[in-house]
């Protein structure tokens, strides 16, 4: 089974994806990691993220082991890491170069220890529209910019990162703008995606509703 979960930053995709991956014993692929890796690699090499050609060169050289190595860097999940990822992900050539890595995972999903999985959960921005358009189930998780900024702000504070809420909100809105207006795979729900607005739903309610949908699909597959 392949399940995709798309949506804007800090909407709750990762929380839901992690929960579902554990509950249904599915491999988990956070597609945002590939863009964070490219953005961080550029930062570490002193390259300007406004340079689309340089970003494409880094993307072409990226390997899965290098991505995992970069993921241990403190800035990988930090404010600058998220900002850089949003910038480089808007470049069509970067997205094209990284697409195969993301799609290949659905063909041979594995857990972190390398053991084979019977399916995968994808967490990203275009997994239901581009990466896995034939996924069994597609979710699109969203929330207001203010709610998402508050969540991200609290995450940074919990990690000891000093940042102003208004700065976080401004970055969230800027990322939304880049993600929704980019020419390559703009952020939008797939026509058959199931929508969850977490501004009005608790994460527990979202988990419950998602599980009901997945359980129903599994039951249909069993009877087929």
N, C-alpha and C positions, 0 to 999 in steps of 0.2 A: 504493500500500500504506500502510495506517495501522497503526502499532505502538504499543501503550501499555506503559509501565513504571511501575508503582505500588509503593509501599512506604513505610515510615517514614523519618524523617530519618537521613541518613548511612549508609544501607544499601548504597549503591553505585549507585543509580539513575542519577545524573547521569553517572558515569564510563561506565557501560554505554550510556546513551542517546547520549552524544557519540561514542563509538566506532562504534556502529551507524549513526548518522546520516552519518558520514563514509564508512564502508565501503560503504553502499548508496545514497549520494547522496540522502538524505532530509532534508527540513527538520526543524528541531528546535524544539520548543516546551516550555519549562520552565514548567508551569502555576503552580508556586509563585511565580513572579515577580509575578503579578498580586496575590497576597496580600501579598507583601513590599512591593510598591509602595503598596498601601493603608496598610499598617502604618507605612511610612516617612513617607508623606505626613502621616499623623496626628501622628507624632512631630515632624516639622518645623513643623507648625502648632500644636503645643502641645496637641493633643487627647488625651483619655484613651481608650486602646484598650478600656476597659471600657464605653464608650458605643457601643452597637450602632447607634443611629440616626446618630451622627456618622460611623461607619465606613461605613454604607450610603450616606450622602451623598457621601463621598469615592469610593466604588466607582462610583457613578453618573456621576461626573465624570471618571473615569479614561479616558485615551486611550492607544493603543499608543505614540505618540511620547513622551508624558509618562512612561510606564512605562520606556521605554528611557533617558530622561534620568535618572530616579531610580536606575536600575540602576548608574549611574556613581558614586553616592554611596558613600563608604567604609563606611557602616553598613548598606548594602543587604544584604550577605552577612555582616555581623557578628553577634555574639551577640544583640544587642537586636533587630536586623532579623528574625532567625529567630523570636524569641520573639513579637514583635508580629504576624508573619505567622500564626503558629499561633493566636493569640488571635482575630484578625479573621476568619480562615477558618472559625471555628466558628459565625459568625452566618449563619443561613439566607438573610437578605435580601442579604447581601454575596455569598454564593455564587451566588444566583440572578442578580444583576446582572452578575456577571463570567462566567457560564457561556456566554452567547452569543459573547463575544469568543473564548473558547477553542474552541467548536464551529465557528465560522466559519473558523478556521484550517485545519481538516481539509478544508473544501470548496475552499479556494484556498490551499494551502500554498506558501510562498515562502521563499527563502533570505534571509540577512541583507542581501544586496545588492538584494533585490527581485525577483530572477529566479524564474520558476516552478519548482516541484519536482513530482516524480511521486508524492509521498507524504510522510508525516510521522511523526516519532517524538515521542510525548508522554511527558513525565516529570512525575509528580505523585503525588497521593494517591487520586484517584477517576477517573482518566482511562479506565480499563477498565470501570468500573461506571456512570459518569454522563456524562462528557464524550464519550467515543466507545465506547458499549456494543456497536457493531457493528464494532469494529476487527478487522483480519485476524488479528493475533496480539496476545495479552495476556501480559505478564510481571508477576510480583509478586516483588520483591526485598526480602529482610528479613535481619536479623542480630540477635544479642542486644543488649540495651541497653548492656551494658558494652563490647562490641566497637565499637559505633557511637559511643559517647562517647569512646573512645580515638582513633578516627579523627578525630572533630570537634575534639578537643583538639589533636591534632597539626597539623591545618589552621590553627587559630588561632595556635598557636605559630610556625608557618612564616610567618604573615603579620605576626608581631610583636605579636599581641594577647595581653595578659597576662590569664590566666584560670586558675582552679583546676579540676583534673579533676573533683572532686566536684561543682562547680557545673555543669559541662557535663553530667555524668551525671544530676543532678537535673533539669536543663532537658529533657534527652532523654526522661526518664520522664514529666515533666509534659506534654510535647508529645504523647507516645504516648497518654496518658490523654485529652487533649482531642480528639485526632484520632479515637480509637476510640469515644468516647462521645458525640460531637456528634450532634445530631438530624438535621442536614443532611449527607447523604453521608458517613457514618462510614467510617474507613479499614478496608477489608476487601478481600480478593482477589475478583475476579470468579469466578463458578462455573467458567468455562473458562480461567482464568489458569494459566500455567505457573509453578510456584514455584521460586525460587532462594534458599537460605539461605547468605549469604556469610560466615557465622560459620565454616563448614566448607569453603568453596570459595574458591580464589584468584580474583582478578578475571579472570585469564587463562582459568581453567577456565569461568567464567561466560560470558565472551565466546565461547569456543569452542562451548559448548552452545547459546547463543542463535543463533549463526550457523548451526549445523547445522539448527536448527528453521526459521529464516528461509529458508535455501537450499532446504529440502524444500518449503516453502510456495510459493516462487517456481517451483520445478520443476513442482509440481502445476498452478499457474496457467498455465504455459507449455503444458502438455499438454491443458488443458481446452479 
